[in-house]
Amino acid sequence: MSIIDGSDGSADAAISYTNEFFDAAVDKIDDTFGKGFAKSNPALIGALVQASSANLSAFMQAALGIDPSIFDDFEAEPPPPPPKRPKGRR
């Protein structure tokens, strides 16, 4: 039996977030330092995944402390239209 079998979905969510953080860390490291740098520096991947998960945890803890009724009277304004492009060549 898997740890995920019969779960409420939180284990699936945790695995999914970890996979996303891992992929994002590898992409960011390779984009910053060159292709293959992440593979050569797994501790850096681990540090970024750990920081990402800590940030998510802090955000979720803060969100749990918010009284949802503060959004009861919230009315979102539509975003402003995009700026008009000047005519002619650039």
C-alpha positions as CSV (number, residue, x, y, z in Angstrom):
1,M,0.0,0.0,0.0
2,S,1.3,3.4,-1.0
3,I,1.5,6.4,1.4
4,I,-0.9,8.1,-1.0
5,D,-3.6,5.4,-1.1
6,G,-6.6,6.5,0.8
7,S,-5.3,10.0,1.5
8,D,-7.3,13.1,1.5
9,G,-5.2,14.4,-1.4
10,S,-2.7,16.3,0.7
11,A,0.1,13.8,-0.1
12,D,-0.7,14.2,-3.8
13,A,-0.5,17.9,-3.5
14,A,2.7,17.8,-1.6
15,I,4.3,15.6,-4.2
16,S,3.0,17.8,-7.0
17,Y,4.4,21.0,-5.4
18,T,7.7,19.3,-4.8
19,N,7.9,18.3,-8.4
20,E,7.1,21.8,-9.5
21,F,9.6,23.3,-7.2
22,F,12.3,20.9,-8.4
23,D,11.6,21.6,-12.1
24,A,11.5,25.3,-11.5
25,A,14.8,25.2,-9.5
26,V,16.6,23.3,-12.3
27,D,15.3,25.6,-14.9
28,K,16.2,28.8,-12.9
29,I,19.7,27.5,-12.1
30,D,20.4,26.4,-15.7
31,D,19.0,29.7,-17.0
32,T,21.2,31.7,-14.6
33,F,24.5,29.7,-14.8
34,G,24.3,27.7,-18.0
35,K,22.8,24.4,-19.1
36,G,23.9,21.5,-16.9
37,F,24.9,23.6,-13.9
38,A,22.0,22.3,-11.8
39,K,22.9,18.7,-12.5
40,S,26.5,19.4,-11.4
41,N,25.2,21.2,-8.2
42,P,22.4,19.2,-6.6
43,A,22.8,20.9,-3.3
44,L,21.8,24.2,-5.0
45,I,18.7,22.5,-6.3
46,G,17.9,21.3,-2.8
47,A,18.4,24.7,-1.3
48,L,16.0,26.3,-3.8
49,V,13.4,23.6,-3.3
50,Q,13.7,24.0,0.4
51,A,13.3,27.8,0.2
52,S,10.3,27.4,-2.1
53,S,8.6,25.0,0.2
54,A,9.3,27.2,3.2
55,N,7.8,30.2,1.4
56,L,4.7,28.3,0.4
57,S,4.3,27.0,4.0
58,A,4.6,30.6,5.4
59,F,2.1,31.9,2.8
60,M,-0.4,29.1,3.6
61,Q,0.0,29.7,7.4
62,A,-0.7,33.4,6.9
63,A,-3.7,32.7,4.7
64,L,-5.2,30.3,7.3
65,G,-5.2,33.2,9.8
66,I,-7.1,35.5,7.5
67,D,-10.8,36.0,8.3
68,P,-12.5,35.1,5.0
69,S,-15.3,37.7,5.7
70,I,-12.8,40.5,4.7
71,F,-13.5,39.6,1.1
72,D,-17.3,39.8,1.4
73,D,-17.6,43.4,0.2
74,F,-14.7,43.2,-2.2
75,E,-15.5,44.2,-5.8
76,A,-12.7,43.8,-8.2
77,E,-12.2,46.6,-10.8
78,P,-11.5,45.5,-14.3
79,P,-8.0,46.0,-15.4
80,P,-7.2,49.1,-17.4
81,P,-7.0,48.8,-21.1
82,P,-3.6,48.2,-22.6
83,P,-1.8,51.3,-23.8
84,K,-2.3,52.2,-27.5
85,R,0.6,51.4,-29.8
86,P,1.9,54.3,-31.8
87,K,1.3,54.0,-35.5
88,G,4.2,53.6,-37.9
89,R,7.5,51.8,-37.7
90,R,9.5,51.3,-34.6
